[in-house]
Amino acid sequence: MLPFETFLKYPIVLLVGLVVSLLVTRTWGPLAPRFGFVDRPGARKLQKNPVPTAGGIALFCGVHAACLVLLLFPWRPFAGHITLGWWGRFAVLSSIVVLLGIWDDKRALSPICKLAGQVLIAVLAFMMGVRFQNVLGISMPVWLNVVLTVGWFLVWMNAFNLIDGIDGLATGIALIAAIGLALSLHFRKSPGDVLLLLGFIGACAGFLRYNFYPARVFLGDTGSLFLGFTLAMLAITTHSKGTFVAAIGMPLLAAGIPLFDSLLAIWRRAIRGVLSKDVVGAGIMKVVKDADAEHLHHRLLKSGLGQRQVALLLYAGTAGLVLLGLAASLFHDRAIGILALGFMAGAYVIVRHLAWIELRETGEAVLEGVAKPVRRNMAMLFYIAFDLGALAFLLLITETLLGLVASTGVPGWRSLWVRYAPLDVVLPFIMLVLFRAYTRVWYLARVSEFLLTGVALVLGYACAFAIRVTGGDTTGLALLIVRYWLLAGAAVPIMVGIRASRRILMDSVYWAMGAFRSHRPGKHIDALICGSGWQTTLFLRYISDFDHDQPHDIHFNGIVDPDTSLRGHYVHGIRVLGAPRELPALLGEYPVDVVYLVGTQDTATDNRIRQVVRQAGKQFVRWSIDVELPETPTDVSGVGDVGRETWVSRDRSMVCGL
């Protein structure tokens, strides 16, 4: 029989979490609007009136009050991983999480800032020792541990953030998940960890009193992020030394519904990105940036159920997953069979009832992909294959050079790939995807787009470098700096160069064609251009690409432009000779047969240039682009659809329709 003191601490810890959370929630409800923490009705909101938010403050107070009673009250020592040092790390990290949530509830952070804050919290957790110990009994490399730990926290925080869509849903699911984790730890003889989960359960129960339908206080991002972070940290620290089912399977099953809803959101929004022509990089970033009304609770509401019924139904689903996980952990010899049966039942429910929207849109995306031009798909596949091959090749070359310099020999390809490739190949590639390097038409790209590709590669290698330094890589800081300097210094010109190669080739051909025209035997026309703006670029491109019916080749002797700072410089490969006022002297100094006035000029300047050219006995051609605008401001469908180039000279008038 348990001693009275040992038995007493269980209900006390539970009640402290419950009472503190209950009192803080009741106090915070009336105070929240005074500080601007109000969730107002909107297009995707279900409430009809403003409701106080940021209720996660009450959960935070309840959980830490339970920790205080558990760890500072003179109980007898108890077995578990939760210690005073653990509470110190948890207090620091959870405080940052709550501050991030409060900031978001108050100011509505941009998705990128919010995600960056979550990544920072996860990295800090790893640096404080909150990390995986092993998976399936296998010790992991440091870089893999960093990636898994950061991913673990991001998944849990965003899962509860996304599922928090109706009254009491996220809080109730967190409560049931904590009960499942507590029972799992009880079976594994870890009462100290069970005690802390009891404090968390009490805090959730106290807040649920005011958060269940009809809610008087909302969790807000303060609460949803805190719930996800706390469960993630408890799961990773209390289950890390157990079997695979206990360490990974049980926590994932306990939070199965929020995690499943997040996976559906990623799948759905990525497919919609494909259908909207945004083929690559639409997955997780669209989850962060875009909101929709297709989450599980939204679909159940559309089926005719009320908020209370939807919450209870999803509570029951969470409880079922918890029981499945407990059964698998209790019956070790039959665990695989139990999980297999659960997987088949879940797959049936998913296909039959839950994922029909995603399945339909996936089929549409497949048909859309088949119908897309082969050229576009082949170009995208070429760049993906080239980038992955180049990154792997550069990794091999760099490690070989460093190995020879350090006299450690040439590394084996297999060991090199296992140790370095997941960071030094995958991270730069992910950055290229996020910066949309595979959705651009590169021969029509701007300079800034080539620059962004280089920035993506540098950021990818910088992230890899930071992870290795954070994880305590034994290579040495100086050698790591040299290594990533070599990788980035080689990757950027190669990746950007292959994308710019067609533009370089096209410009080279234009230059060669111009040089060939001006030096080949036979008569050619000497010309002068007035203007150096963007229309001059189009004019020269037109002359090179389309104007093949001219009886003679055109040799441009120079450009005249009002901007005197351009004098002596080359624009579009042609030297700027002077300003329009110097045109009479230039016509006498250089051989000129025709003067092209290109771009928009005021009428007085046009008349002066025309008069000077005619007095010199030269041909004058006015070249411009006219765009026909719609007759009424509301009719914008035709803007840019009707365009024409107009040539006007003293001898002829010609309209060339594009």
Buried (B, 14 or more C-beta within 10 A) or exposed (E): EEEEEEEEBBEBBBBBBBBBBBBBBBEBBEEBEEEEBBBEEEEEEBBEEEBBBBBBBBBBBBBBBBBBBBBEEEBEEBEBBBEEEBBEBBBEBBEBBBEBBBBBBBEEBEBEEBBEBBBEBBBBBBBBEBBBBEBEEEEBBBBBBBBBBBEBBBBBBBBBBBBBBBBBBBBBBBBBBBBBBBBBBEEBEBBBBBBBBBBBBBBBBBBBBBBBBEBBBBBBBBBBBBBBBBBBBBBBBBBBBBBBBBBBBBBBBBBBBBBBBBBBBBBBBBBBBBBEEBBBBBBBBBBBEBBBEBBBBBBBBEEEBEBBBBBBBBBEBBBBBBBBBBBBBBEEEEBEEBBEEBEEEBEEEBEEEBBEBBBEBBEBBEEBEEEBEEEEEEBBEEBBEBBBEBBBEBBBEBBBBBBEEEEEEEBEEEEBBEBBBBBBBBBBBBBBBBBBBBBBEBEEBEEEBBEBBBBBBBBBBBBBBEBBEBBEBEEEEEEBEBBBEBBBBBBBEBBBEBBBEEBEEBEEEBEEBBEEBBEEEEEBBBBBBBBBBEBBEBBBEBBBEEEEEEEEBBBBBBBBBEEEEBBEEEBBEBBBBBBBEBBEEBBEEEEBBBBBBBBEBEEEBBEBBBEBBEEBEBBBBBBBBEEEEEEEEEEEEEEEEEEEBEBBBEEEEEEEEE
